[in-house]
Amino acid sequence: MNENERKAWLEKYNARTHLYGRLICSAALILLIAAPFVMGAYLGAMPNLAAFGRGFLAIGLVWLVSCVAEYLIYVPMLGAGGSYLAFITGNLINMKIPCAVNARDIVGAKAGTDENEIISTLSIATSSLVTILVLAVGVAAMIPLQPVLQDPALQPAFENVVPALFGAMAYKYYRHNMKIAIWPLLAMAVLFILVPSLVSSTSFMILPSGAIAIAVAFICFKKKKERE
């Protein structure tokens, strides 16, 4: 395949990706919003729409910043196909982003390239299928394993699964440039210690922590240029 054929194939691939992605995202959005209204109408338990609207606006305005931030941060990392899949299936921070970044590192692709676009899509699709399979097995085994899962001796382990997971994943990226990583890490650690209620708003903390990292990186870059 020569360069012209490659470009033509990628253009066709991107066009199909956007077409299917927009259709499926629209369908998923309609189904998610329509489901409670359909159930309410069927059961004769429709909520007060004025009260629902006020509640929705109150929550929606709060999460609007997080939604915009996640879109601006994740889409350049994942590309079009990976972004459509990730935002439909969810669990981006815990699973989809680490999976895509790890797959990109393994093959040596760079963010923003065509290779990264395809690798991200394949890795997130695989992650989604594995998640469905694991959930199916978990649901099927939930009742037989319930006595084991409820054992008091195992509860401390379950309570620390997420910190252990994020700690292990974070170190992989921190060690590449500790000079930049240490400052947002320290700032967020001190902030969460002083204001524990912010722990439940980690999505919003992406903005200040990202701003700190960008500022530190810019300062390091300027100092490096001055030394040169």
C-alpha positions in Angstrom: 0.0 0.0 0.0 1.5 3.3 -1.1 1.1 6.6 0.7 -1.9 7.8 -1.3 -3.7 4.5 -0.8 -2.9 4.7 2.9 -4.3 8.2 3.2 -7.5 7.2 1.2 -8.0 4.2 3.4 -7.6 6.2 6.6 -10.0 8.9 5.4 -12.6 6.2 4.7 -11.9 4.6 8.1 -12.3 7.9 9.9 -15.5 8.7 8.0 -17.0 5.3 9.0 -15.8 5.7 12.5 -17.5 9.1 13.0 -20.7 7.9 11.3 -21.1 4.8 13.4 -19.9 6.5 16.5 -22.3 9.4 16.2 -25.2 7.0 15.5 -24.4 4.7 18.4 -23.7 7.6 20.8 -27.0 9.2 19.9 -28.9 5.9 20.3 -27.2 5.3 23.7 -28.0 8.8 24.9 -31.7 8.5 23.8 -32.0 5.1 25.5 -30.4 6.3 28.7 -32.6 9.3 29.0 -35.8 7.6 27.8 -35.5 4.5 30.0 -36.7 6.1 33.3 -39.5 8.0 31.6 -40.7 4.8 29.8 -40.7 2.9 33.1 -42.4 5.8 34.9 -45.1 6.0 32.3 -45.6 2.2 32.3 -45.8 2.0 36.1 -47.8 5.2 36.4 -45.1 6.8 38.6 -43.9 9.7 36.5 -42.0 12.4 38.5 -42.9 16.0 38.6 -41.2 17.3 35.5 -40.6 20.8 36.8 -38.9 19.4 39.9 -37.0 17.0 37.8 -35.8 19.8 35.5 -34.6 21.9 38.4 -32.7 18.9 39.9 -31.2 18.0 36.6 -30.0 21.5 36.0 -28.4 21.7 39.4 -26.5 18.5 38.9 -25.8 19.1 35.2 -24.2 22.5 35.7 -21.9 21.0 38.3 -20.8 18.2 36.1 -20.6 20.3 32.9 -17.0 21.4 33.8 -15.9 17.9 34.4 -17.5 16.7 31.1 -15.8 19.4 29.1 -12.5 18.7 30.8 -12.6 15.0 30.3 -13.5 15.5 26.6 -10.6 17.9 26.0 -8.1 15.6 27.9 -9.2 12.1 26.7 -10.1 12.6 23.0 -6.6 13.6 22.0 -5.3 10.6 23.9 -7.7 8.0 22.5 -8.6 9.3 19.0 -12.1 9.1 17.5 -12.8 5.4 17.6 -11.4 4.9 21.1 -13.3 7.9 22.4 -16.7 6.8 21.0 -16.2 3.3 22.6 -14.8 4.7 25.9 -17.6 7.3 26.4 -20.3 4.7 25.6 -19.0 1.9 27.8 -17.7 4.2 30.6 -15.2 3.6 33.3 -12.5 5.7 31.5 -10.2 6.6 34.4 -10.2 3.1 36.0 -9.9 1.0 33.0 -10.1 2.4 29.4 -7.4 5.1 29.7 -4.8 2.8 31.4 -5.6 0.1 28.9 -5.2 2.4 25.9 -2.1 4.0 27.2 -0.5 0.7 28.1 -1.3 -0.7 24.6 0.2 2.4 23.0 3.4 2.1 25.1 3.8 -1.6 24.2 3.6 -1.0 20.4 5.5 2.3 20.6 2.8 4.4 19.0 2.6 8.2 19.7 -0.5 10.2 20.7 -2.1 11.9 17.8 -0.9 9.4 15.2 -2.9 7.1 13.0 -1.3 4.1 14.7 -2.5 5.4 18.1 -6.0 5.8 16.7 -6.2 2.2 15.7 -4.4 0.8 18.8 -6.6 2.8 21.1 -9.8 1.5 19.4 -8.6 -2.1 19.5 -7.5 -1.9 23.1 -10.7 -0.2 24.4 -12.9 -2.7 22.4 -11.0 -5.6 24.0 -11.2 -4.0 27.4 -15.0 -3.6 27.0 -15.5 -7.2 25.9 -13.3 -8.5 28.8 -15.3 -6.3 31.2 -18.6 -7.7 30.0 -17.2 -11.2 30.3 -15.9 -10.6 33.9 -19.2 -9.0 34.9 -21.1 -12.0 33.6 -18.9 -14.4 35.5 -19.1 -12.3 38.6 -22.9 -12.1 38.5 -23.2 -15.8 37.9 -20.7 -16.6 40.8 -22.0 -13.9 43.2 -24.4 -16.2 45.2 -22.0 -19.2 45.5 -19.1 -16.8 46.5 -21.1 -14.6 48.9 -19.9 -16.3 52.1 -16.3 -15.8 51.0 -16.8 -12.2 49.8 -18.5 -11.2 53.1 -15.8 -12.7 55.3 -14.7 -9.9 57.7 -11.0 -10.9 57.2 -11.2 -9.8 53.5 -13.0 -6.5 54.0 -9.9 -4.4 54.5 -8.5 -5.8 51.2 -11.7 -4.8 49.3 -11.7 -1.3 50.8 -8.2 -0.7 49.5 -8.5 -2.2 46.0 -8.9 1.2 44.2 -6.0 2.9 46.0 -3.7 0.0 45.3 -4.7 -0.1 41.7 -4.3 3.6 41.1 -1.0 3.7 43.1 0.5 1.0 40.9 -0.7 2.6 37.7 0.4 6.1 38.8 3.9 5.1 39.6 4.4 3.8 36.1 3.8 7.3 34.7 5.3 9.3 37.6 8.7 7.6 37.3 9.2 8.9 33.7 9.3 12.5 35.0 9.2 12.9 38.7 10.1 16.6 38.6 6.7 17.3 37.0 4.6 14.6 38.6 5.6 15.4 42.2 4.1 18.9 42.4 0.5 18.1 41.4 0.8 14.9 43.5 1.8 16.9 46.6 -0.6 19.7 46.0 -3.6 17.3 45.7 -2.5 15.2 48.6 -2.3 18.3 50.9 -5.6 19.6 49.5 -7.4 16.3 50.1 -6.0 16.1 53.7 -7.1 19.6 54.5 -10.5 19.3 52.7 -11.5 15.6 52.8 -14.9 16.3 51.2 -13.0 16.9 47.9 -12.1 13.2 47.7 -15.6 12.6 46.2 -14.9 15.2 43.5 -11.8 13.8 41.9 -13.1 14.5 38.4 -13.1 18.2 39.1 -9.6 18.0 40.5 -8.3 17.1 37.1 -8.4 20.7 36.1 -6.2 22.2 38.9 -3.8 19.2 39.0 -3.5 19.3 35.2 -2.9 23.1 35.4 -0.1 22.6 38.0 1.5 19.9 35.8 1.4 22.1 32.7 2.8 25.1 34.7 5.7 23.0 36.1 6.4 21.5 32.7 6.5 25.0 31.1 8.9 26.3 33.8 11.2 23.3 33.3 11.1 23.9 29.6 11.9 27.6 30.0 14.8 26.8 32.3 16.2 24.2 29.9 16.0 26.7 27.0 17.8 29.3 29.1 20.6 26.9 29.9 21.0 26.1 26.2 
